[in-house]
Amino acid sequence: MTIITCKKCGMKYAYEIWGTVYPGGKDRESAVCPYCGEVGFSKMTSQNISSYKLDKDGKPIRDHF
């Protein structure tokens, strides 16, 4: 889990890269600010990137449905 600050809105948020690594078949995946929608980080990968808002203690808020 990595915490970054959005260059557009200034809010801190977390992102993580997860999933199985497969040879070939890579797409550009992005960590999108959950507050304003700005792309903060992107990478060519076969994995997924999930972004999370942070609570008052700086811990990621994971919404599970």
C-alpha positions in Angstrom: 0.0 0.0 0.0 1.4 3.4 -1.0 0.1 6.8 0.1 0.4 9.7 -2.2 -0.8 13.3 -2.4 -3.0 14.4 -5.3 -1.4 17.2 -7.3 -4.8 18.6 -8.3 -6.8 18.7 -5.0 -4.0 18.2 -2.4 -5.7 15.3 -0.6 -3.8 12.2 0.5 -5.0 8.8 -0.6 -3.7 5.2 -0.8 -3.3 2.8 -3.7 -2.3 -0.8 -4.1 -1.3 -2.9 -7.0 -2.8 -6.4 -6.7 -3.5 -9.5 -8.8 -1.5 -12.1 -10.7 1.3 -11.1 -13.0 0.9 -12.6 -16.5 3.4 -12.4 -19.3 2.2 -10.1 -22.1 -1.4 -8.8 -22.1 -0.4 -5.6 -20.2 -2.7 -2.6 -20.0 -2.1 0.9 -18.6 -3.6 0.8 -15.1 -4.1 4.0 -13.1 -4.3 5.0 -9.4 -7.1 7.6 -9.6 -7.7 10.1 -6.8 -10.9 9.0 -5.0 -11.7 12.7 -4.1 -11.4 14.5 -7.5 -10.7 11.8 -10.1 -7.2 13.0 -11.2 -4.8 10.2 -12.2 -1.9 10.2 -9.7 0.0 7.2 -10.9 -0.1 4.8 -13.8 1.8 1.8 -14.9 1.8 -0.8 -17.7 0.9 -4.1 -15.9 -1.3 -7.2 -16.0 -2.3 -6.5 -12.4 -5.0 -4.1 -11.0 -4.7 -0.9 -9.1 -7.2 0.1 -6.4 -7.3 3.6 -4.8 -8.7 4.3 -1.3 -9.7 7.4 0.7 -7.9 7.7 4.1 -9.6 7.9 7.5 -8.7 10.5 10.1 -5.8 8.2 11.3 -4.4 7.8 7.8 -5.6 4.3 7.3 -7.2 3.3 4.0 -11.0 3.0 3.9 -11.9 -0.1 2.0 -15.5 -0.3 0.9 -16.7 -3.9 0.7 -20.0 -4.6 -1.0 
